[in-house]
Structures are given as structure tokens and as C-alpha cells.
């Protein structure tokens, strides 16, 4: 904070808490221009009077700081804060005045907004604040990390998180357990970012076998570290959305059949970005490749809902086509046989409805699974099955576009 203020050649005295003291050149450098601070004039006072006067001086100075902050006068606020800190350091009373969280909060706000603020000053200030007291150590560390991340200093942020995670101070370690968990979560998040970056490099430069091996080993190292931290953090009750998404995205790449894939699909479908929604379709298709998901009604419902939306809008049919091309040779027997249609109808009619909708769109109205389920549903005069039959019949041309050769009519 000191470096933004211009130096003065002279170092006049300042009255602090009723006593006149000569400023050092370093102190004078940060008080420019000379401030008319609300300190009391020098006069003979008793010990109690001195304490009272000093208290009034501090309160008045804080009032000046508050006024400067409200008016967004960051330079002036910095000058008053510097003088306030100096007054604490030059308190010649016998009573020890401990550093306040107020200094940390105000100083951070000023450094964040000051036009001449640099990372060097901010880092120095935060390191000083970490030594103020163990009760705030981890909170200060987190704020320091956030500022580093906002300025693109990922490696420095990771280093600070690692140091904070290894911090121990008697009983304070247990008291600040929540802060420790949050620090672990953000370290896992940065490991996830590194894993994602390495994965991208691997995909872009896959032709170099030697480079691939090194990158792949490094990528899996980041995955393991991220998975350990993120897996633990999401066990704790709370709002951990960003960490859950990262953990599930790791899982999708390594364990596509994990039970969290349904939640991942749901999160992706809520996104306004096309790439996210397309990934959601990929996630649910991949999960249903596994036998353990064959009769998961919720998974089939997710797939049926998304496929139906695409068919109605007639946009992004290429998404379905892309997923279906690699499955059309084995999914019919794996999921849509007449035997499975009978069994699903007997055991879970809701499941059979969702599967029949998907089967009718992917394989057309003549699909064995769809024909059996829709026929049974119409026999029992269940309205939703009659509507299902009409929907698939009306959109049967979509099946031809999905199952046929590349077609320029398929919307991107």
C-alpha cells in the first residue's frame, strides 16, 4: 500500500494520541499530502486521560476512513489507514492493542480498487495480515488465493493453498476445520483444471506417442489428487455445485457408469450453452451402455426427455445421430428386444414407456420393443401410451434421418 504514495523530502512531526513524535522518512513517504488528522493537541494528561484521548483519536480516524471509502476516494482512504496503523504501532500506553480484522478488511478493499495497486503490494499486505492472528489465518489465505486467481496467477494460488492446507496451530486447527475443507476443495478444483488442460493437450497432440505417455501420466496424477479432495468435500452438507460438477466430469471420463451421471446429465441440461446440453446427451447414452443401467427408469426418462425435445424442435438431430451411429449395431438386441419388452411391461410400466419412446425414435415405428409396448398400452386404454404411439408415428421420418447416411438436412 505504501508504494502508491509519493515521497516527501521533509519529515515533520505528527501528534499521535496527545504526544508529538517525529516521523521516519519511510513513514513520511506514505502520508502525502500532509493530513490534518483528528488527533488531540499535546497537553499534560493523566494515564486514564491519555487512554481516553487516544481512543477518541482512533475512532475519529476510522470515521475519516469510512467517509473516504463511501466516496470511493481510495488514495485518501489509504493515507488515513496508514496513519491509523502507525498510531497503533506508536501507542505508548502500557495497554497492548491487538491488531484488528478491520485493518485486513479495509486494506483489502483499498488495494482491490486503488488505481495504482499492484500484485506486489497486495501479496506483501496479505502476508502481513496472515501474521496478525491465527484465528484469521486461513480466511486471509483464502482471500489471497481468490485475488491470485482473479489475476491469472494459478501456480501461485495453488502454492498458497498447499501451504495453507499444511498449516497447523494447536486447537486452532480443529476450530478452523471448515476453512481447511474449503481450502482442500479449491486445491482439488485447481487439480481438476490442470487435469482438463492436460487432457486437451493429449487430444490435440495425439500423434506423438512419446509425448502422449508423459502427458497421460501427468494427467492421471492430477486426476487422482483432484478426486481425493473433491470426493471428500461433497460428503459435507452444503452448496458445493462447482466442486460436484468437476468431480462428476472427472468421473464421466474415467467411470462413465458412475451413479452420479444422472445428476451430471440434469445439471448439463439446465445449461444455456449448446455444448453443455450435447455433453448431457453423451453422458446419458454412455451410462446406458452398461448392463447395470438397463432397467434404470430415471436414466431412460432423462434420455427420453432430451431426445423428445430434440425431435420436436428438429434442431440438433446430428447429436442423436452421432451417438446412435456407434450403437445401432448392438443396442437393439441389448435394450430393445421383444423379450425385454415383455419383461419390462410386466415389471415396470413406467420404464417400458420411456424405453419405448426412445426405441421408436431411434428404430422407427416398426421396432419390436415399441410395437409390443404401445400395443399393450393401447389395449389397457392408457392415454399416455396412445399419445406415445401417435408421437412416434408422426415423427417416423426422423428415424430415417438418424439411421441413414449423412444428410445435409440434419440441422447443426
C-alpha positions as CSV (number, residue, x, y, z in Angstrom):
1,X,0.0,0.0,0.0
2,X,2.9,2.3,0.8
3,X,4.2,2.4,-2.8
4,X,1.4,4.3,-4.3
5,X,2.0,7.5,-2.3
6,X,4.7,10.0,-3.2
7,X,7.7,10.7,-1.1
8,X,8.2,14.0,0.8
9,X,11.7,15.5,1.3
10,X,10.9,16.6,4.9
11,X,9.7,14.5,7.8
12,X,7.7,16.8,10.0
13,X,6.4,15.7,13.4
14,X,2.9,14.3,13.9
15,X,0.8,14.4,17.0
16,X,-0.4,10.9,17.9
17,X,-2.7,10.4,20.9
18,X,-1.6,13.6,22.6
19,X,2.2,13.1,22.1
20,X,4.4,14.7,19.5
21,X,6.6,12.3,17.6
22,X,9.0,12.7,14.7
23,X,8.1,10.6,11.6
24,X,10.7,8.4,10.0
25,X,11.3,9.0,6.3
26,X,9.6,5.7,5.4
27,X,6.5,6.8,7.3
28,X,6.5,10.2,5.8
29,X,6.6,8.7,2.3
30,X,3.1,7.2,2.8
31,X,1.4,10.4,4.1
32,X,1.2,12.6,1.1
33,X,-0.2,15.2,1.1
34,X,0.1,16.1,4.8
35,X,-3.1,15.1,6.5
36,X,-4.9,17.1,9.2
37,X,-5.9,14.2,11.2
38,X,-8.2,14.4,14.2
39,X,-5.6,13.8,16.8
40,X,-5.7,15.7,20.0
41,X,-3.2,18.5,20.7
42,X,-0.3,17.8,23.1
43,X,-1.1,18.6,26.7
44,X,-0.2,17.2,30.1
45,X,-2.7,14.4,30.8
46,X,-3.1,11.6,33.3
47,X,-2.8,7.9,32.2
48,X,-6.6,7.5,32.1
49,X,-7.0,10.7,30.2
50,X,-4.4,9.6,27.7
51,X,-6.1,6.4,27.1
52,X,-9.4,8.2,26.6
53,X,-7.9,10.7,24.2
54,X,-6.1,8.0,22.3
55,X,-9.4,6.1,21.9
56,X,-11.2,9.2,20.6
57,X,-8.4,9.8,18.1
58,X,-8.6,6.3,16.7
59,X,-12.4,6.5,16.4
60,X,-12.2,9.8,14.6
61,X,-9.6,8.4,12.2
62,X,-11.8,5.4,11.5
63,X,-14.6,7.8,10.7
64,X,-12.4,9.6,8.2
65,X,-11.5,6.2,6.6
66,X,-15.2,5.2,6.4
67,X,-16.1,8.5,4.7
68,X,-13.3,8.1,2.2
69,X,-14.4,4.6,1.4
70,X,-18.0,5.6,0.9
71,X,-16.9,8.3,-1.5
72,X,-14.6,5.9,-3.3
73,X,-11.6,8.0,-2.5
74,X,-9.2,5.1,-2.4
75,X,-5.9,7.1,-2.2
76,X,-7.2,9.2,0.7
77,X,-8.5,6.1,2.4
78,X,-5.1,4.5,2.0
79,X,-3.4,7.6,3.6
80,X,-5.8,7.5,6.6
81,X,-5.4,3.8,7.1
82,X,-1.6,4.1,7.0
83,X,-1.8,6.7,9.7
84,X,-4.3,4.6,11.7
85,X,-1.9,1.6,11.6
86,X,1.0,3.9,12.5
87,X,-0.9,5.2,15.5
88,X,-1.4,1.7,16.8
89,X,2.3,1.0,16.4
90,X,3.2,4.2,18.3
91,X,0.8,3.6,21.1
92,X,3.0,4.3,24.1
93,X,0.4,3.3,26.6
94,X,1.1,0.2,28.6
95,X,-2.1,-1.4,27.4
96,X,-1.5,-3.8,24.5
97,X,-3.7,-3.1,21.5
98,X,-4.1,-6.2,19.3
99,X,-4.4,-5.9,15.5
100,X,-7.9,-5.7,14.2
101,X,-9.7,-7.6,11.5
102,X,-10.8,-4.1,10.4
103,X,-7.3,-3.4,9.1
104,X,-7.4,-6.5,7.0
105,X,-10.9,-5.8,5.6
106,X,-10.3,-2.1,4.9
107,X,-6.8,-2.7,3.5
108,X,-8.0,-5.4,1.1
109,X,-10.8,-3.2,-0.2
110,X,-8.5,-0.3,-0.8
111,X,-5.9,-2.4,-2.6
112,X,-8.6,-4.0,-4.7
113,X,-9.9,-0.7,-6.0
114,X,-6.8,1.6,-5.9
115,X,-5.8,2.6,-9.5
116,X,-2.1,2.2,-8.7
117,X,-2.4,-1.1,-6.8
118,X,-0.1,-3.9,-8.0
119,X,0.1,-7.6,-7.1
120,X,3.5,-7.0,-5.3
121,X,1.8,-4.6,-2.8
122,X,-1.2,-6.9,-2.4
123,X,0.9,-10.0,-1.8
124,X,3.0,-8.1,0.8
125,X,-0.1,-6.8,2.6
126,X,-1.7,-10.3,2.7
127,X,1.4,-11.9,4.0
128,X,1.5,-9.3,6.8
129,X,-2.2,-9.9,7.5
130,X,-1.6,-13.7,7.9
131,X,0.7,-12.9,10.9
132,X,-1.9,-10.8,12.7
133,X,-3.6,-13.7,14.4
134,X,-4.1,-17.4,14.0
135,X,-7.9,-17.1,14.2
136,X,-8.0,-15.4,10.8
137,X,-5.0,-17.1,9.2
138,X,-7.0,-19.5,6.9
139,X,-9.6,-16.8,5.9
140,X,-6.8,-14.5,4.9
141,X,-5.2,-17.3,2.9
142,X,-8.4,-17.9,1.0
143,X,-8.9,-14.3,0.1
144,X,-5.3,-14.1,-1.0
145,X,-5.9,-17.2,-3.3
146,X,-9.0,-15.6,-4.8
147,X,-7.1,-12.5,-5.7
148,X,-4.3,-14.5,-7.3
149,X,-6.9,-16.5,-9.3
150,X,-8.6,-13.3,-10.5
151,X,-5.2,-12.1,-11.8
152,X,-4.5,-15.4,-13.6
153,X,-1.7,-16.5,-11.2
154,X,-2.8,-20.1,-11.0
155,X,0.5,-21.6,-9.8
156,X,0.9,-19.0,-7.1
157,X,-2.6,-19.7,-5.9
158,X,-2.0,-23.4,-5.8
159,X,1.2,-23.0,-3.8
160,X,-0.7,-20.8,-1.3
161,X,-3.4,-23.4,-1.0
162,X,-0.9,-26.2,-0.4
163,X,0.9,-24.1,2.3
164,X,-2.5,-23.3,4.0
165,X,-3.6,-26.9,3.9
166,X,-0.4,-28.0,5.8
167,X,-0.9,-25.2,8.4
168,X,-1.2,-26.4,12.0
169,X,-1.6,-24.5,15.2
170,X,-2.8,-26.5,18.2
171,X,-6.5,-26.3,18.9
172,X,-7.0,-23.7,16.2
173,X,-6.6,-26.4,13.6
174,X,-9.8,-28.1,14.7
175,X,-11.7,-24.8,15.2
176,X,-11.0,-23.8,11.6
177,X,-11.9,-27.2,10.2
178,X,-14.4,-25.6,7.8
179,X,-11.8,-23.3,6.3
180,X,-9.4,-26.2,5.9
181,X,-12.1,-28.2,4.0
182,X,-12.8,-25.2,1.7
183,X,-9.0,-24.9,1.1
184,X,-8.9,-28.6,0.2
185,X,-11.9,-28.1,-2.1
186,X,-10.2,-25.2,-4.1
187,X,-7.0,-27.2,-4.3
188,X,-9.0,-30.1,-5.8
189,X,-10.6,-27.6,-8.2
190,X,-7.2,-26.4,-9.4
191,X,-6.1,-30.0,-9.8
192,X,-9.2,-30.6,-11.9
193,X,-8.3,-27.6,-14.1
194,X,-4.8,-28.9,-14.6
195,X,-6.3,-32.4,-15.5
196,X,-8.6,-30.8,-18.0
197,X,-5.8,-28.8,-19.5
198,X,-3.6,-31.9,-19.9
199,X,-6.5,-33.8,-21.4
200,X,-6.9,-31.1,-24.0
201,X,-3.2,-31.3,-24.9
202,X,-3.4,-35.1,-25.2
203,X,-6.3,-34.8,-27.6
204,X,-4.7,-32.1,-29.7
205,X,-1.3,-33.8,-30.0
206,X,-2.2,-37.4,-30.1
207,X,0.2,-38.3,-32.9
208,X,3.3,-38.1,-30.8
209,X,3.4,-41.4,-28.8
210,X,6.2,-40.4,-26.5
211,X,4.7,-37.1,-25.6
212,X,1.4,-38.8,-25.1
213,X,2.8,-41.1,-22.4
214,X,4.3,-38.3,-20.4
215,X,1.2,-36.1,-20.7
216,X,-1.1,-39.0,-19.8
217,X,0.9,-39.9,-16.7
218,X,0.8,-36.3,-15.6
219,X,-2.9,-36.0,-16.4
220,X,-3.7,-39.1,-14.3
221,X,-1.7,-37.7,-11.4
222,X,-3.8,-34.5,-11.4
223,X,-7.0,-36.7,-11.6
224,X,-6.0,-38.7,-8.5
225,X,-5.2,-35.6,-6.5
226,X,-8.4,-33.9,-7.6
227,X,-10.6,-36.9,-7.0
228,X,-9.4,-37.4,-3.4
229,X,-10.2,-33.8,-2.4
230,X,-13.4,-33.4,-4.3
231,X,-14.8,-36.8,-3.2
232,X,-14.3,-35.8,0.5
233,X,-15.7,-32.3,0.2
234,X,-19.0,-33.3,-1.4
235,X,-19.7,-35.6,1.5
236,X,-20.1,-32.5,3.7
237,X,-23.6,-30.9,3.7
238,X,-23.6,-27.6,1.9
239,X,-23.7,-25.9,-1.5
240,X,-20.8,-27.4,-3.5
241,X,-22.2,-27.1,-7.0
242,X,-18.9,-26.1,-8.8
243,X,-17.0,-28.9,-7.0
244,X,-19.7,-31.5,-7.6
245,X,-19.7,-30.7,-11.4
246,X,-15.9,-31.0,-11.6
247,X,-15.9,-34.3,-9.6
248,X,-18.6,-35.8,-11.8
249,X,-16.9,-34.5,-15.0
250,X,-13.8,-36.4,-13.8
251,X,-15.8,-39.4,-13.2
252,X,-17.5,-39.2,-16.6
253,X,-14.2,-39.6,-18.3
254,X,-12.9,-42.4,-16.1
255,X,-16.1,-44.1,-14.8
256,X,-18.9,-43.3,-17.2
257,X,-21.2,-45.7,-15.4
258,X,-21.0,-44.0,-12.1
259,X,-24.3,-43.4,-10.3
260,X,-23.7,-39.6,-10.3
261,X,-24.1,-39.5,-14.1
262,X,-27.8,-38.8,-13.8
263,X,-27.2,-35.8,-11.7
264,X,-24.5,-34.7,-14.1
265,X,-26.9,-35.0,-17.0
266,X,-29.5,-33.0,-15.2
267,X,-27.0,-30.2,-14.5
268,X,-25.9,-30.1,-18.1
269,X,-29.4,-30.0,-19.4
270,X,-30.1,-26.8,-17.4
271,X,-27.2,-25.0,-19.2
272,X,-28.0,-22.5,-21.9
273,X,-24.9,-23.5,-23.8
274,X,-25.3,-26.0,-26.6
275,X,-22.0,-27.8,-25.9
276,X,-23.2,-28.5,-22.4
277,X,-26.5,-29.9,-23.5
278,X,-24.8,-32.0,-26.1
279,X,-22.5,-33.3,-23.4
280,X,-25.5,-34.2,-21.4
281,X,-26.8,-36.4,-24.2
282,X,-23.4,-38.0,-24.5
283,X,-23.3,-38.7,-20.7
284,X,-26.7,-40.4,-20.5
285,X,-26.0,-42.5,-23.7
286,X,-22.7,-43.6,-22.3
287,X,-24.2,-44.6,-18.9
288,X,-26.9,-46.8,-20.6
289,X,-24.1,-48.7,-22.4
290,X,-23.7,-50.6,-19.2
291,X,-25.8,-53.6,-18.1
292,X,-26.3,-52.2,-14.6
293,X,-28.3,-49.3,-16.1
294,X,-30.6,-51.4,-18.4
295,X,-33.6,-51.1,-16.1
296,X,-32.8,-47.7,-14.6
297,X,-36.1,-45.9,-15.1
298,X,-34.7,-42.5,-14.2
299,X,-31.9,-42.8,-16.7
300,X,-34.3,-43.8,-19.5
301,X,-36.5,-40.9,-18.5
302,X,-33.6,-38.5,-18.9
303,X,-32.7,-39.8,-22.3
304,X,-36.4,-39.9,-23.5
305,X,-37.0,-36.3,-22.4
306,X,-33.9,-34.9,-24.2
307,X,-34.5,-37.0,-27.3
308,X,-38.1,-35.9,-27.5
309,X,-37.2,-32.2,-27.1
310,X,-34.7,-32.5,-30.0
311,X,-37.2,-34.3,-32.2
312,X,-39.9,-31.7,-31.6
313,X,-37.6,-28.8,-32.3
314,X,-35.9,-30.6,-35.2
315,X,-32.7,-29.0,-34.1
316,X,-29.5,-30.8,-33.2
317,X,-30.6,-34.1,-34.7
318,X,-27.0,-34.6,-35.5
319,X,-26.4,-35.0,-31.8
320,X,-28.6,-38.1,-31.7
321,X,-27.2,-39.4,-35.0
322,X,-23.6,-39.1,-33.7
323,X,-24.4,-41.1,-30.5
324,X,-26.6,-43.6,-32.3
325,X,-24.1,-44.4,-35.1
326,X,-21.7,-46.2,-32.7
327,X,-24.6,-48.1,-31.0
328,X,-27.1,-49.0,-33.7
329,X,-25.4,-52.4,-34.3
330,X,-25.8,-53.7,-30.7
331,X,-28.3,-51.5,-28.8
332,X,-31.3,-53.1,-30.5
333,X,-30.5,-56.6,-29.0
334,X,-29.1,-55.2,-25.8
335,X,-32.0,-52.9,-24.9
336,X,-34.9,-53.3,-27.3
337,X,-35.6,-57.0,-27.9
338,X,-39.2,-58.3,-27.7
339,X,-38.2,-60.4,-24.7
340,X,-37.2,-57.3,-22.8
341,X,-40.3,-55.5,-23.9
342,X,-42.5,-58.2,-22.2
343,X,-40.5,-58.3,-19.1
344,X,-40.3,-54.5,-18.7
345,X,-44.1,-54.2,-19.3
346,X,-44.8,-56.8,-16.6
347,X,-42.3,-55.4,-14.0
348,X,-42.3,-51.6,-14.6
349,X,-44.7,-49.9,-17.0
350,X,-43.1,-46.5,-16.5
351,X,-39.7,-47.9,-17.5
352,X,-41.3,-49.6,-20.6
353,X,-42.9,-46.3,-21.6
354,X,-39.6,-44.3,-21.5
355,X,-37.7,-47.1,-23.4
356,X,-40.5,-47.4,-26.0
357,X,-40.3,-43.7,-26.7
358,X,-36.5,-43.9,-27.2
359,X,-36.8,-47.1,-29.2
360,X,-39.5,-45.7,-31.5
361,X,-37.4,-42.6,-32.3
362,X,-34.1,-44.5,-32.8
363,X,-35.5,-47.6,-34.6
364,X,-38.8,-46.3,-36.0
365,X,-42.4,-47.4,-35.5
366,X,-41.7,-51.0,-36.6
367,X,-39.2,-51.6,-33.7
368,X,-40.2,-54.7,-31.8
369,X,-39.9,-53.1,-28.4
370,X,-42.0,-50.1,-29.4
371,X,-44.7,-52.2,-31.2
372,X,-45.2,-54.5,-28.2
373,X,-45.3,-51.8,-25.5
374,X,-47.5,-49.4,-27.5
375,X,-49.9,-52.3,-28.3
376,X,-50.2,-53.4,-24.7
377,X,-50.6,-49.8,-23.6
378,X,-53.4,-49.2,-26.1
379,X,-55.1,-52.4,-25.1
380,X,-55.3,-51.2,-21.5
381,X,-56.6,-47.9,-22.8
382,X,-53.9,-45.9,-21.0
383,X,-53.9,-42.4,-22.6
384,X,-50.2,-41.8,-22.4
385,X,-49.4,-44.9,-24.5
386,X,-51.9,-43.8,-27.1
387,X,-50.2,-40.4,-27.3
388,X,-46.9,-42.2,-27.4
389,X,-47.9,-44.2,-30.5
390,X,-49.2,-41.0,-32.2
391,X,-46.0,-39.2,-31.4
392,X,-43.7,-41.8,-32.8
393,X,-45.8,-42.4,-35.9
394,X,-46.0,-38.7,-36.6
395,X,-42.2,-38.3,-36.3
396,X,-41.2,-41.5,-38.0
397,X,-39.3,-39.6,-40.7
398,X,-36.8,-38.5,-38.0
399,X,-35.8,-42.2,-37.6
400,X,-34.8,-42.3,-41.3
401,X,-32.7,-39.2,-41.0
402,X,-31.0,-40.5,-37.8
403,X,-30.3,-44.0,-39.1
404,X,-29.5,-43.1,-42.7
405,X,-26.2,-41.8,-44.3
406,X,-25.0,-38.2,-43.7
407,X,-27.8,-35.8,-44.7
408,X,-27.4,-32.1,-45.3
409,X,-30.9,-31.6,-44.0
410,X,-29.8,-32.6,-40.5
411,X,-29.6,-29.3,-38.5
412,X,-26.2,-28.4,-36.9
